[in-house]
Each structure stands twice: as C-alpha cells, then as structure tokens.
Amino acid sequence: MLIDIRMKDMDGITLLKEIKKLDKDAEAVMVSAVEDLNVIEEAKRYGARGYLTKPLVLDELEKVVMEQARWIKTGKKT
C-alpha cells in the first residue's frame, strides 16, 4: 500500500504502526512532499519498504511497486 505521511486526522507513521499491529506482514511504501531524513528513518524503522517524494514520478513509482511485487513473489527472500 502507499501511505501519505501527512493526512487530515492521522499522520502516515501512526497509520503504519496501526496497520503493522493488525498485520505484521503488511507491505507499505510511504509518500510525502517532505524529504525529512528523520521521518524517512522512522518510517523504515516501523516497517516501510520504501519512501517516495512528491510529486510522484510514474517511472519511480512503477520501479518501487515492481521491486516490492518481486520481493513478495519470491517469498520475501531477496
């Protein structure tokens, strides 16, 4: 799933934490207009598989999605 860092009622890191409580195997890539290294590190610490900045470049989005699909398809071994 793609999760935006800034949302109306809950920030993306909090949402990621809540999702991981429900399903530790859930896969997420964070999206934000802000390139804050602290936020990026925190997102990865809580299980985000990637971090994309806005505006999204479709080629980059496709690359990340395809990498994650391959990772899942191969049994999360790579």
Buried (B, 14 or more C-beta within 10 A) or exposed (E): EBBEBEEEEEBBBEBBBEBBEEEEEEBBBBBBEEEEEEBBEBBEEBBBBBBBBEEEEEEEBEEBBEBBEEBEEEEEEE
